Amino acid sequence: MSVGELAAVYACLALQDDGIPITAEKISTLVKAANVPMEPYWPLLFAKLVEKRSIEDLITNVGSGGGGGAVAVAAPTAGGGGGAAAPPPVEEKKEEPKEESDDDMGFSLFD
């Protein structure tokens, strides 16, 4: 992540925190006031991003991943018939050991 990109992120967060509408001009003004060198395309990119998605939405979904895993697709065979799909693996249920209570040991913490 470049310094300019990081400065644009912080500027967006500061503007959002103050309740000020996020525009490319305001991002540029904040970054220039902080004396941070930045490429001129970052404010425009971040302003367009904020038009489509809210900052609050981006912050709350930062840990959610993209799509799921890849899906395996069977290629058709030369004979033209598709093979039967393999059944999904059966999950085995594991028994969890039961926790022992203090009553089972014959004493308690407050005796």
C-alpha positions in Angstrom: 0.0 0.0 0.0 1.5 3.3 -1.0 1.7 6.4 1.2 -0.7 8.3 -1.0 -3.3 5.4 -0.9 -3.0 5.2 2.9 -3.4 9.0 3.2 -6.5 8.8 1.1 -8.0 6.1 3.3 -7.3 8.1 6.5 -8.8 11.2 4.8 -12.0 9.3 4.0 -12.2 8.0 7.5 -11.7 11.5 9.0 -14.4 13.0 6.7 -16.8 10.2 7.6 -16.1 10.6 11.3 -16.9 14.3 11.1 -20.0 13.7 9.0 -18.7 15.6 6.0 -19.6 14.4 2.5 -16.6 12.6 0.9 -15.4 14.2 -2.3 -12.1 14.1 -4.3 -11.5 17.8 -3.5 -12.0 17.3 0.2 -9.7 14.2 0.3 -7.0 16.2 -1.6 -7.4 19.2 0.8 -6.9 17.0 3.8 -3.9 15.2 2.4 -2.2 18.4 1.3 -2.8 19.9 4.7 -1.0 17.0 6.2 2.0 17.5 3.8 1.8 14.0 2.5 2.8 13.3 -1.1 0.1 11.6 -3.1 -0.6 10.7 -6.7 -3.5 12.7 -8.1 -5.7 9.7 -9.0 -6.2 8.4 -5.4 -8.8 11.0 -4.3 -10.9 10.4 -7.3 -10.8 6.7 -6.9 -11.8 6.8 -3.3 -14.5 9.4 -3.9 -16.0 7.1 -6.6 -15.8 4.1 -4.2 -17.6 6.0 -1.5 -20.4 6.9 -4.0 -21.1 3.2 -4.5 -20.5 1.8 -1.0 -20.7 3.5 2.4 -17.6 3.7 4.6 -19.5 2.1 7.4 -20.3 -0.9 5.2 -16.7 -1.3 4.2 -15.5 -1.1 7.8 -18.0 -3.6 9.1 -17.3 -6.1 6.3 -13.6 -5.9 6.4 -13.2 -9.5 7.7 -15.7 -11.1 5.4 -13.9 -12.8 2.6 -14.7 -12.7 -1.1 -16.3 -15.7 -2.8 -16.3 -19.3 -1.6 -14.0 -22.0 -2.8 -13.7 -23.1 -6.3 -16.4 -25.5 -7.5 -15.3 -28.6 -9.3 -17.1 -29.2 -12.7 -16.9 -32.5 -14.4 -15.9 -32.3 -18.1 -18.0 -34.3 -20.5 -16.4 -37.5 -21.7 -15.6 -38.4 -25.3 -18.7 -40.8 -25.4 -21.0 -37.8 -24.8 -22.4 -39.1 -21.6 -21.7 -37.4 -18.3 -20.3 -39.5 -15.5 -22.2 -39.7 -12.2 -21.2 -37.2 -9.6 -19.5 -38.5 -6.5 -21.6 -38.2 -3.4 -20.5 -35.5 -0.9 -18.4 -36.9 2.0 -20.3 -37.9 5.0 -19.5 -36.0 8.2 -18.7 -38.1 11.2 -20.1 -37.0 14.5 -17.5 -36.8 17.2 -18.5 -37.3 20.8 -17.2 -34.5 23.0 -16.0 -35.5 26.4 -18.3 -34.3 29.2 -16.8 -31.8 31.6 -16.6 -32.9 35.1 -18.1 -30.6 37.7 -16.7 -29.9 41.2 -19.5 -32.1 42.7 -17.9 -35.1 41.0 -14.5 -34.4 42.7 -15.9 -34.3 46.2 -15.0 -30.6 46.9 -15.8 -27.2 45.7 -14.0 -23.9 45.6 -15.9 -22.3 48.5 -15.9 -25.2 51.0 
